[in-house]
Amino acid sequence: MAETELIVHRQGPWRNKQDPEMAMLGWIDWFNNRHLLGLIENIPPAEVEKNLHGQRDALDMIVSDEVKGLR
């Protein structure tokens, strides 16, 4: 949807095919790293993903320790 909005609403002037692609990459970067989403406690999606991976790693360590204790 964002790509269509960039093209339709022409944030350009687009000088070549790479201009809208770079604009799209800029939008993706903004959305993932700086855009605050209310549904996830007003933090950027990239931070949510980082926290999720950290929680998984911690759980993996706990499970690994428990399995070692059962042996």
Secondary structure, DSSP 8 states (H G I E B T S, - for coil): -HHHHHHHTT-S---STHHHHHHHHHHHHHHHHT--BGGGTTB-HHHHHHHHHHHHHHHHHHHHHHHHHH-
